[in-house]
Amino acid sequence: MAGNDWINSYLEAILDAGGAAGEISAAAGGGSGVAGASGEKRDKSSLMLRERGRFSPARYFVEEVISGFDETDLYKTWVRTSAMRSPQERNTRLENMSWRIWNLARKKKQIEGEEASRLSKQHQEREEARQYAAADFSEDLSEGEKGENSNEPSIHDERTMTRMPRIGSTDAIEAWASQHKDKKLYIVLISIHGLIRGENMELGRDSDTGGQVKYVVELARALGSTPGIYRVDLLTRQISAPDVDWSYGEPTEMLSPICSENFGHEMGESSGAYIVRIPFGPRDKYIPKEHLWPYIQEFVDGALVHIVQMSKVLGEQVGSGQPVWPVVIHGHYADAGDSAALLSGALNVPMVFTGHSLGRDKLEQILKQGRQTRDEINATYKIMRRIEAEELCLDASEIIITSTRQEIEQQWGLYDGFDLTMARKLRARIKRGVSCFGRYMPRMIAIPPGMEFSHIAPHDVDLDGEAGNEDDSASPDPPIWADIMRFFSNPRKPMILALARPDPKKNITTLIKAFGEHRELRNLANLTLIMGNRDVIDEMSSTNAAVLTSVLKLIDKYDLYGQVAYPKHHKQSEVPDIYRLAARTKGVFINCAFIEPFGLTLIEAAAYGLPMVATRNGGPVDIHRVLDNGILVDPHNQNEIAEALYKLVSDKHLWAQCRQNGLKNIHQFSWPEHCKNYLSRVGTLKPRHPRWQKSNDATEISEADSPEDSLRDVHDISLNLKLSLDSEKSGSKEGNSNIVRRHLEDAVQKLSISVSASSVEGLSENVRWPSLCGRKHIIVIAVDSVQDADFVQIIKNIFEASSYRRLSCSVGFVLSTSKSISEIHALLISGGIETSDFDAFICNSGSDLCYPSSSSEDMLSPAELPFMIDLDYHTQIEYRWGGEGLRKTLIRWAAEKNSESGQNVIVEDEESSSTYCISFKVTNTEAASPVKEIRRTMRIQALRCHVLYSHDGSKLNVIPVLASRSQALRYLYIRWGVELSNMTVVVGESGDTDYESLLGGVHKTIILKGSFNAVPNQVHAARSYSLQDVVSFEKPGLASVEGYGPDNLKSALQKFGILKD
């Protein structure tokens, strides 16, 4: 705390004794910038002083309080209290404030203790779970099993991965481009928060519009100009708010291709890179990323419509009439990753994820500060929802792309779903063709971001240039130079350049202290701070305003006028000119953030010949390893920062060597290099897309919303199957989905002879499921929180309320429930409801999809049910399904829980289980484990699944990770063209633990309120985050109804235009 004179005055007031100033001054560092005296005295314990009768509140304050809290906040409080004229009142206020701060110190220690205990318990649980996985791995397999498993394709298989040489020359680039030019790939990128546009990006405008925005736009542009890629869509949010530019409301923006001979742009009607803005959430508001979570489902629905339509358009252009599905969906940041996972599951295409910054790492950093509890942090940042989204990305992604190895080892290692050691073991087992027992781990790939160098003029990288050569240029100086130079009394001194938004984690205040307290550095160099754009500080966010205020106060404190530049505005297009100015003056670029995920500005600066001083925490370590163009420092050590800067600006030989090293190696961070590495990894993924689309199928649907064409799909054997209780039972025990599918298809082939002999007209009379395509509206009944008798009555009342539309066949019905198909059949029979009254049944919490069949001529035995199961739906959801390995682990987990409680809390329910749903009965909901705990236990063992409670917590279903009832509705849109916006979902006031996913989206929602709803119990209360954090109850397409009478239901349906008034 050296140099803080206000501290001395504060401590004097606490003691109310001026004679203690000498001791106080020594304890606080004397206020002179010399800390030697304090170093000797701080060794003594304040408690020991108290025991000796010489307790010093001043020293206790310095030792125990100041070191743990932000001095800006303390200073503001001191200013308010010292303004009191009455000494007595002032001292009383200061005494009270001292006790308050002491309580804060105790709170900090309490938080630290709780976190230490939590981390210790978490570590123990992880070790126990991974021991189980290791025990499974140690089991010996027979040679026959090894042979069978070795023939199965795997998404982890690296045997086809090619090791291409690094692109370091034009010849290598051209050779690689020629090899891939015949491909016609479609790639979808997603980045939904912040302000995104192709030109004049407003970087630094707020915390959401930073380096990620620049990265995703340039990545889209570079991929769109890469040989083999026909189209790239960057999906983001459409914003029509009055306080942002109109360009963010444009539905589509084409990105100009990179003008470089190293790229070959694929010309075509819809080719290139585009920003596609999807409307979701309030149309007239700009929403920070922390508050976007309630609208994710709506974005997914809108993005799904765009991708399906674009796939058809591209199919007409380059796919010989067949849809060109995305080769990959790539999410950026947690919110887009959550969206990408749902889209990947709905479309059955591979997913890639880039975190940019991770929630668990941020949570740990904030907790270390000791100022906020977990609940307080979550209330501000919605951090638990973000972490769960990142865990889902680990579940769903085939590849996780990071910028550095440090991110893999130190940041992703904090997550339940990733363990580097287990990932290596799984890859080794896959290569040997040995079973992984249903366990999966995404590939972690470090690919540094790229940079486009074509706009850098040759004189910008002239190693022989001197600082005075700018006068030789015939072109005028860029305007931004004058904006910066006007701050300096001697503008010819080397410039230390920092380019970062005013965020506390960027550590700008430490940089100013380092500069201000190093006399030689101040004499030798100037400091330029480019901290985004601002108009009025008081109108900025509180966090950014606080940082800027601290910066201005420090400049005044050290009297740095004439030595520090801090312009208010700059354009993104002017950033290269700023780098050029710093290079002209033989300056240095600095990034001293506490932690930097990558540090793209370091690469940009190096491209203009600027040596760097950078934090040793995060990505700069990898950048420095490649470029070797500067010095890494501890961001918490201001003396180390100052010495590194002084060393580079004072030693001309070192400066020139660092500059030369950076320019020599910078090509390794080019966009061609990045795109080549990116595609070489993506190219190893097993292609996935909707399975019913076959290039050699003459009866394939050309227009999904055509009922006539849909009837052709009766020739698809996957739907010509009567669902049998016997086959359901055998399927649940089989374990291997491929074997089950073969058995089912064998049975179908026996029936296909009579089917093929039937006419289309005859089939249309008996098969009801194609009628989905002709419905104008679909009512989805998904009420979970009621008894069976109420449930049956709700169905009847909905039928009655929509009787007119029902008779005209313009309204269809889908039953969506966690019940098995046999339970549904029994329920409908008990209520006197025909199965043919529905168009589809979403069963087992979304793991099965069935259609009614009124035909009885093909029924083989009384055990069969009048339903047809959609096996194509299973191919959509079976991704990373653990099968028998998952089932054994769950049974072992249930046995342990029963042993711990001394009773059978949870037991397997074989009758309700199916091939893709493992069910358990819960006998004591109060003793049941929360969903988040079960999910965490499975993730630690690399088992990917969707865990949910149903039947008011009395039943537990475990289904494939990307299966759900809301995903089943999206499948109906993709498979049959049933518009999601034409669906109305009817739910209760509460429901199964997947309740939240049924409320969001573009469909309409009717909530039935009343005492008939079951009261949420323990399994619903133990949520990771509140329902309000992830669901918007103010969306236009939501209506609440008291009771479930026909008249109330009718009025709600009329509100949505389903029924006429």
C-alpha positions, -999 to 999 in steps of 0.1 A, spaced: 0 0 0 30 22 -5 22 58 -14 -14 59 -2 -14 90 20 -51 88 25 -46 56 44 -24 74 70 -51 100 76 -77 73 79 -57 54 105 -50 86 125 -87 92 127 -94 56 139 -68 61 167 -78 97 173 -42 103 183 -18 123 161 12 110 181 8 76 166 15 89 131 50 76 131 40 40 138 11 42 114 33 56 87 57 27 91 30 1 90 15 16 59 47 20 40 53 55 51 34 70 22 67 76 5 69 47 -18 95 28 3 83 -4 18 114 -15 36 102 -6 71 69 -24 67 86 -56 57 101 -60 91 71 -51 111 45 -72 92 61 -103 105 47 -97 139 12 -110 147 -15 -85 156 -28 -110 181 5 -111 198 4 -72 201 -30 -75 216 -18 -100 242 12 -77 251 -12 -48 257 1 -29 227 -26 -38 201 -24 -15 170 -57 -11 151 -37 6 124 -14 -23 118 -43 -48 121 -62 -27 95 -32 -27 71 -24 -64 76 -58 -79 76 -82 -57 57 -66 -35 31 -48 -64 14 -81 -81 7 -103 -53 -6 -105 -28 -34 -89 5 -23 -112 25 -46 -142 15 -26 -124 21 7 -113 55 -5 -149 65 -15 -161 56 19 -133 75 36 -141 106 16 -177 105 27 -168 100 64 -140 125 65 -164 152 52 -181 154 86 -171 186 105 -176 173 140 -145 153 151 -167 133 176 -192 123 149 -164 116 124 -146 93 148 -179 75 157 -186 69 120 -151 57 113 -152 34 143 -184 19 130 -169 16 95 -139 -2 110 -161 -29 125 -180 -33 93 -148 -39 74 -136 -63 100 -168 -83 95 -161 -83 58 -127 -97 65 -143 -125 86 -168 -131 58 -139 -135 34 -123 -161 56 -156 -179 60 -161 -181 22 -125 -193 17 -131 -220 43 -163 -232 27 -148 -232 -7 -118 -252 5 -142 -278 21 -163 -279 -11 -133 -284 -33 -119 -312 -11 -153 -330 -12 -155 -325 -49 -120 -339 -54 -128 -370 -33 -160 -376 -53 -142 -373 -86 -115 -397 -75 -141 -423 -64 -160 -420 -96 -130 -423 -118 -118 -454 -98 -151 -470 -109 -143 -462 -145 -107 -475 -141 -121 -507 -127 -143 -511 -158 -113 -505 -180 -93 -532 -162 -118 -559 -172 -104 -583 -198 -124 -587 -230 -125 -619 -250 -109 -618 -285 -143 -621 -300 -155 -590 -282 -124 -571 -293 -129 -581 -329 -166 -571 -328 -158 -537 -313 -129 -530 -335 -153 -531 -365 -175 -504 -351 -169 -469 -364 -161 -444 -336 -162 -406 -335 -129 -408 -316 -111 -428 -342 -79 -410 -352 -67 -435 -377 -79 -414 -406 -64 -382 -393 -39 -368 -416 -8 -350 -405 -4 -321 -430 27 -299 -429 24 -264 -415 15 -239 -441 46 -217 -442 49 -209 -479 28 -199 -509 35 -232 -526 22 -252 -496 -9 -231 -495 -16 -235 -532 -10 -273 -530 -34 -276 -501 -60 -254 -518 -59 -274 -550 -65 -306 -530 -97 -293 -514 -112 -271 -541 -138 -297 -553 -155 -299 -519 -188 -280 -513 -190 -277 -475 -216 -258 -455 -204 -246 -420 -225 -229 -393 -209 -207 -367 -229 -193 -337 -221 -163 -315 -252 -147 -301 -242 -120 -277 -227 -86 -283 -229 -64 -313 -217 -82 -344 -212 -67 -379 -187 -71 -406 -173 -36 -409 -164 -9 -383 -170 -33 -353 -176 -14 -321 -151 -33 -301 -149 -22 -265 -183 -6 -265 -193 -30 -237 -180 -62 -221 -200 -83 -246 -184 -67 -277 -148 -76 -274 -122 -99 -289 -147 -127 -294 -167 -106 -319 -136 -98 -339 -125 -134 -339 -158 -150 -350 -163 -124 -378 -128 -129 -392 -131 -167 -388 -163 -166 -408 -147 -144 -435 -116 -166 -437 -135 -199 -438 -158 -184 -465 -128 -177 -486 -112 -212 -481 -111 -238 -509 -137 -265 -504 -161 -244 -483 -191 -232 -503 -210 -213 -476 -204 -201 -440 -233 -187 -418 -225 -168 -387 -257 -168 -367 -262 -141 -341 -291 -121 -326 -311 -95 -346 -312 -63 -326 -336 -34 -335 -331 -14 -303 -331 24 -307 -298 28 -288 -278 7 -313 -270 12 -350 -296 1 -376 -271 -23 -392 -276 -48 -363 -312 -51 -373 -305 -63 -409 -315 -99 -413 -285 -108 -435 -251 -93 -441 -226 -106 -466 -190 -105 -455 -165 -93 -480 -141 -122 -490 -104 -120 -480 -85 -105 -508 -54 -127 -508 -38 -149 -533 -36 -175 -506 -73 -179 -506 -95 -192 -534 -131 -179 -531 -158 -204 -543 -181 -184 -565 -218 -193 -565 -253 -179 -561 -253 -184 -523 -216 -189 -517 -194 -170 -493 -197 -159 -457 -227 -143 -442 -239 -129 -409 -274 -141 -404 -293 -124 -376 -321 -145 -359 -348 -125 -341 -353 -138 -305 -361 -122 -272 -375 -86 -269 -371 -70 -304 -364 -35 -291 -338 -42 -264 -301 -48 -264 -297 -76 -238 -264 -84 -220 -253 -120 -222 -261 -128 -186 -298 -122 -194 -300 -140 -227 -306 -175 -212 -344 -173 -211 -344 -169 -249 -320 -196 -260 -348 -220 -270 -364 -193 -292 -330 -188 -309 -326 -225 -315 -360 -227 -332 -353 -197 -354 -319 -210 -363 -333 -244 -371 -357 -229 -396 -329 -210 -413 -305 -240 -415 -332 -263 -429 -342 -238 -456 -306 -230 -465 -297 -267 -467 -325 -271 -493 -313 -240 -512 -277 -253 -513 -289 -287 -523 -305 -272 -554 -273 -253 -562 -245 -278 -555 -261 -309 -540 -278 -324 -570 -312 -318 -554 -303 -333 -521 -301 -311 -490 -265 -300 -481 -265 -302 -443 -239 -284 -423 -207 -304 -420 -204 -289 -385 -221 -265 -361 -196 -245 -341 -207 -226 -310 -187 -198 -295 -191 -190 -257 -214 -208 -234 -247 -194 -247 -240 -202 -283 -226 -236 -272 -258 -245 -255 -277 -235 -287 -252 -254 -309 -258 -286 -288 -296 -284 -293 -292 -277 -330 -266 -305 -333 -291 -329 -317 -320 -318 -337 -302 -320 -370 -279 -350 -361 -248 -331 -373 -214 -329 -355 -208 -301 -330 -176 -281 -323 -172 -257 -294 -149 -228 -285 -153 -215 -250 -134 -182 -253 -137 -178 -215 -150 -203 -191 -175 -200 -162 -158 -222 -137 -125 -204 -141 -143 -170 -136 -162 -184 -106 -129 -195 -90 -113 -162 -96 -141 -142 -80 -143 -165 -50 -106 -160 -44 -113 -123 -40 -135 -132 -10 -160 -104 -16 -190 -124 -28 -206 -158 -20 -216 -183 -46 -252 -171 -44 -242 -135 -49 -220 -143 -78 -247 -164 -94 -273 -136 -90 -250 -112 -109 -235 -134 -136 -260 -163 -138 -228 -183 -135 -244 -217 -127 -265 -216 -159 -234 -208 -178 -214 -236 -162 -242 -261 -170 -242 -250 -206 -204 -256 -208 -209 -290 -193 -235 -297 -219 -210 -287 -246 -186 -313 -232 -214 -338 -235 -224 -329 -270 -192 -317 -288 -170 -340 -308 -142 -314 -308 -134 -286 -283 -112 -260 -299 -90 -240 -276 -64 -213 -282 -38 -227 -259 -28 -259 -241 -31 -240 -208 -68 -238 -214 -71 -275 -218 -50 -285 -188 -59 -258 -162 -94 -245 -172 -113 -274 -188 -98 -296 -161 -121 -279 -136 -152 -294 -153 -169 -327 -143 -172 -337 -180 -135 -336 -188 -105 -354 -175 -73 -353 -195 -60 -387 -182 -93 -404 -189 -95 -388 -224 -61 -403 -232 -72 -438 -220 -104 -437 -240 -85 -427 -272 -60 -455 -266 -88 -481 -261 -105 -469 -292 -74 -473 -313 -70 -508 -300 -106 -516 -307 -114 -522 -271 -148 -514 -255 -151 -480 -237 -182 -492 -218 -203 -464 -232 -179 -437 -221 -171 -407 -244 -148 -377 -242 -145 -349 -267 -112 -342 -285 -94 -311 -272 -75 -293 -300 -54 -262 -295 -56 -241 -327 -43 -205 -323 -66 -178 -338 -56 -164 -372 -49 -130 -385 -52 -114 -420 -19 -98 -431 -28 -86 -465 -36 -51 -454 -1 -47 -438 20 -25 -461 56 -35 -467 70 -4 -449 51 -14 -418 75 -43 -413 107 -26 -424 133 -38 -399 157 -10 -409 132 18 -403 140 46 -378 116 66 -357 121 97 -378 112 81 -411 76 90 -409 84 124 -424 96 107 -456 62 93 -464 42 113 -490 9 102 -475 -6 123 -447 -6 109 -411 -38 91 -401 -62 113 -380 -59 90 -350 -22 99 -347 -31 135 -340 -57 124 -315 -31 105 -296 -1 128 -300 -20 158 -286 -17 143 -251 21 142 -251 46 169 -243 73 149 -261 55 127 -288 88 114 -301 95 91 -271 88 54 -275 52 45 -270 40 18 -246 6 8 -260 -22 -10 -241 -54 -19 -260 -81 -33 -237 -116 -25 -226 -119 -9 -191 -125 -42 -173 -110 -50 -139 -95 -82 -151 -75 -63 -178 -54 -49 -149 -50 -14 -164 -46 2 -130 -15 -19 -121 0 -8 -154 -4 28 -146 11 23 -111 40 5 -126 46 33 -151 40 61 -126 63 48 -99 93 40 -123 110 73 -128 134 61 -155 106 45 -175 85 78 -173 115 98 -186 121 74 -215 86 65 -228 50 76 -232 20 55 -223 -11 51 -246 -43 36 -232 -69 26 -258 -98 16 -236 -127 13 -260 -151 42 -268 -168 64 -243 -189 96 -242 -199 102 -206 -183 81 -179 -214 82 -157 -235 67 -184 -212 37 -188 -217 4 -169 -208 7 -132 -178 -17 -136 -163 1 -167 -170 35 -151 -152 25 -119 -121 14 -138 -120 46 -159 -124 67 -128 -95 49 -111 -74 54 -142 -80 91 -142 -73 94 -105 -40 75 -108 -29 97 -137 -36 127 -115 -20 111 -85 13 104 -103 10 137 -123 13 119 -156 -1 147 -177 18 150 -209 30 113 -206 -3 93 -209 -28 94 -238 -63 81 -233 -84 91 -263 -122 88 -259 -130 75 -294 -114 54 -321 -128 33 -350 -120 -3 -354 -104 5 -388 -80 28 -370 -65 1 -348 -38 -8 -374 -28 29 -376 -24 28 -338 -1 -2 -340 19 16 -368 24 47 -346 37 26 -317 61 8 -340 73 40 -356 83 53 -322 101 20 -314 75 13 -288 62 -18 -269 28 -35 -267 16 -46 -233 -11 -70 -221 -9 -74 -184 -44 -89 -178 -47 -112 -147 -55 -140 -171 -58 -139 -209 -76 -168 -226 -55 -161 -257 -44 -126 -265 -52 -118 -302 -40 -83 -298 -5 -96 -291 -5 -113 -325 -18 -81 -342 9 -60 -325 36 -85 -335 25 -83 -371 33 -46 -371 67 -52 -355 59 -44 -319 77 -64 -292 54 -74 -263 53 -75 -225 25 -100 -216 10 -118 -186 23 -153 -180 -12 -165 -172 -30 -180 -202 -26 -178 -239 4 -154 -241 26 -183 -229 19 -202 -261 22 -171 -282 56 -163 -267 67 -199 -273 61 -194 -310 71 -158 -316 98 -153 -289 93 -115 -292 91 -102 -257 90 -108 -220 64 -126 -198 56 -111 -164 35 -117 -133 5 -94 -137 3 -89 -99 39 -76 -97 40 -40 -108 78 -38 -104 83 -67 -127 60 -51 -153 79 -18 -151 113 -34 -154 103 -55 -184 90 -24 -202 121 -4 -193 143 -32 -205 127 -33 -239 125 4 -246 161 11 -233 179 -18 -250 178 -11 -287 195 -44 -296 169 -64 -276 141 -44 -290 153 -51 -326 158 -88 -319 123 -92 -305 108 -73 -334 126 -95 -359 116 -127 -342 80 -117 -342 79 -108 -379 98 -139 -388 73 -163 -371 41 -144 -374 29 -164 -404 22 -193 -380 -8 -173 -369 -22 -166 -403 -58 -173 -413 -48 -198 -440 -29 -217 -413 -58 -216 -389 -84 -227 -416 -61 -255 -427 -58 -268 -392 -95 -263 -385 -106 -283 -416 -80 -310 -411 -97 -317 -377 -132 -313 -389 -125 -336 -418 -118 -365 -394 -153 -364 -380 -177 -391 -390 -203 -374 -412 -237 -373 -396 -270 -359 -410 -307 -369 -409 -307 -406 -417 -338 -408 -438 -323 -386 -465 -307 -411 -489 -292 -401 -523 -304 -433 -539 -339 -433 -525 -363 -426 -554 -391 -419 -530 -374 -393 -508 -393 -363 -497 -385 -332 -518 -408 -309 -499 -412 -318 -463 -445 -299 -460 -462 -318 -488 -487 -344 -475 -488 -363 -508 -450 -367 -509 -450 -376 -473 -471 -407 -481 -442 -421 -501 -424 -426 -468 -446 -456 -460 -420 -475 -481 -394 -466 -455 -393 -498 -435 -383 -479 -403 -419 -468 -398 -438 -500 -409 -435 -516 -376 -461 -525 -349 -446 -518 -315 -446 -550 -295 -444 -553 -258 -421 -583 -263 -397 -565 -286 -397 -535 -262 -386 -558 -233 -360 -576 -253 -347 -542 -267 -342 -529 -232 -319 -558 -223 -300 -560 -255 -276 -532 -248 -263 -529 -283 -285 -506 -303 -272 -518 -336 -283 -554 -328 -317 -542 -317 -322 -522 -349 -313 -553 -370 -338 -574 -352 -365 -548 -357 -357 -543 -393 -358 -581 -399 -393 -581 -385 -402 -552 -407 -390 -569 -439 -414 -597 -432 -443 -572 -432 -430 -552 -461 -443 -577 -487 -479 -571 -479 -472 -533 -475 -456 -531 -510 -486 -548 -525 -510 -521 -511 -520 -490 -529 -511 -455 -516 -549 -449 -512 -552 -480 -490 -523 -470 -469 -536 -435 -464 -568 -448 -449 -550 -468 -423 -518 -448 -415 -526 -416 -397 -491 -402 -390 -486 -386 -425 -516 -363 -417 -492 -343 -394 -480 -326 -426 -515 -313 -435 -523 -298 -401 -525 -260 -397 -520 -262 -360 -507 -288 -336 -517 -289 -299 -491 -307 -278 -505 -319 -244 -476 -321 -220 -492 -317 -186 -471 -336 -160 -482 -321 -126 -517 -338 -124 -532 -371 -114 -541 -396 -142 -578 -388 -138 -572 -351 -142 -549 -358 -171 -576 -378 -190 -601 -350 -184 -577 -324 -196 -573 -343 -229 -611 -346 -233 -616 -309 -226 -590 -299 -251 -607 -321 -277 -640 -305 -268 -626 -269 -269 -612 -275 -304 -640 -298 -317 -648 -276 -348 -611 -275 -359 -607 -311 -350 -636 -322 -373 -621 -301 -402 -587 -319 -396 -569 -286 -394 -558 -292 -358 -538 -322 -348 -528 -335 -314 -495 -348 -299 -493 -364 -265 -460 -357 -248 -452 -374 -216 -426 -393 -195 -448 -424 -196 -439 -455 -216 -460 -463 -246 -477 -492 -228 -486 -469 -199 -500 -444 -224 -521 -471 -240 -535 -482 -207 -543 -446 -197 -562 -439 -230 -582 -471 -227 -592 -462 -191 -604 -428 -203 -622 -441 -234 -599 -422 -257 -589 -437 -291 -552 -437 -300 -562 -425 -335 -573 -392 -319 -536 -383 -318 -511 -378 -346 -480 -387 -325 -469 -398 -291 -437 -385 -275 -429 -412 -248 -404 -419 -222 -395 -382 -217 -386 -379 -254 -366 -410 -260 -393 -426 -281 -416 -413 -308 -446 -433 -320 -475 -429 -343 -510 -444 -340 -520 -473 -363 -557 -482 -367 -548 -512 -389 -554 -546 -372 -547 -569 -402 -510 -570 -396 -511 -575 -358 -493 -606 -349 -504 -612 -314 -526 -597 -286 -494 -584 -269 -489 -559 -297 -500 -523 -293 -516 -502 -321 -486 -479 -325 -458 -475 -350 -423 -466 -336 -402 -441 -356 -367 -458 -357 -353 -428 -377 -359 -408 -345 -336 -432 -327 -308 -425 -351 -313 -388 -343 -309 -393 -305 -286 -422 -301 -254 -400 -302 -232 -409 -273 -257 -432 -257 -240 -454 -231 -263 -483 -234 -255 -513 -212 -224 -497 -198 -245 -467 -186 -271 -490 -172 -247 -510 -151 -232 -478 -137 -266 -465 -128 -275 -497 -111 -243 -496 -91 -249 -460 -82 -285 -468 -70 -272 -497 -49 -247 -474 -31 -275 -448 -25 -297 -475 -10 -269 -487 12 -262 -452 24 -298 -446 34 -305 -480 47 -336 -484 25 -345 -490 -11 -348 -454 -22 -344 -461 -58 -348 -494 -78 -347 -502 -115 -380 -503 -133 -375 -528 -161 -411 -527 -173 -409 -490 -181 -374 -491 -195 -367 -493 -232 -337 -493 -255 -331 -456 -251 -346 -450 -216 -334 -465 -184 -361 -461 -157 -360 -463 -120 -387 -461 -93 -382 -436 -65 -398 -448 -32 -387 -418 -11 -385 -385 -29 -372 -367 2 -341 -389 2 -336 -389 -36 -305 -373 -51 -309 -341 -70 -307 -343 -108 -275 -322 -108 -258 -347 -85 -267 -377 -106 -257 -359 -138 -224 -349 -122 -216 -385 -111 -222 -397 -146 -201 -370 -162 -172 -376 -140 -172 -412 -154 -175 -398 -190 -210 -411 -193 -232 -387 -213 -269 -387 -206 -300 -366 -198 -313 -373 -163 -347 -362 -152 -374 -369 -126 -410 -374 -136 -443 -384 -120 -438 -359 -92 -404 -373 -84 -415 -409 -81 -398 -419 -113 -363 -413 -127 -356 -415 -164 -322 -416 -180 -322 -410 -217 -297 -399 -244 -280 -366 -237 -296 -348 -267 -330 -364 -264 -359 -345 -248 -395 -338 -254 -387 -303 -268 -362 -319 -292 -388 -344 -303 -410 -314 -315 -380 -301 -335 -377 -335 -351 -413 -333 -362 -405 -301 -380 -374 -315 -397 -389 -348 -406 -424 -338 -415 -423 -300 -419 -446 -293 -390 -439 -256 -383 -428 -250 -347 -446 -216 -347 -479 -235 -354 -475 -256 -323 -492 -249 -290 -479 -267 -259 -502 -272 -229 -484 -276 -196 -492 -273 -159 -478 -249 -133 -450 -274 -127 -439 -306 -142 -410 -330 -147 -375 -316 -143 -374 -309 -181 -403 -285 -176 -383 -254 -185 -374 -267 -220 -412 -269 -228 -418 -232 -220 -393 -216 -243 -393 -215 -281 -413 -201 -309 -443 -222 -301 -473 -209 -281 -476 -221 -245 -507 -225 -223 -501 -229 -186 -530 -245 -166 -531 -231 -131 -551 -245 -102 -550 -266 -71 -551 -298 -92 -514 -292 -99 -490 -311 -76 -469 -291 -52 -432 -291 -63 -412 -313 -39 -375 -318 -31 -364 -329 -65 -377 -297 -81 -363 -274 -54 -327 -287 -57 -321 -268 -89 -287 -254 -100 -304 -222 -110 -338 -206 -106 -365 -211 -132 -367 -173 -137 -331 -173 -148 -338 -195 -178 -375 -189 -187 -392 -157 -198 -428 -156 -185 -434 -124 -204 -431 -137 -239 -460 -128 -262 -469 -165 -270 -477 -174 -234 -511 -176 -217 -522 -187 -183 -556 -204 -176 -573 -209 -143 -585 -245 -143 -589 -267 -173 -625 -263 -183 -634 -264 -220 -644 -227 -220 -612 -215 -205 -592 -236 -229 -612 -224 -258 -605 -187 -249 -568 -194 -247 -568 -211 -281 -588 -182 -296 -561 -158 -282 -535 -176 -303 -557 -177 -334 -562 -214 -334 -599 -210 -330 -621 -183 -343 -640 -161 -319 
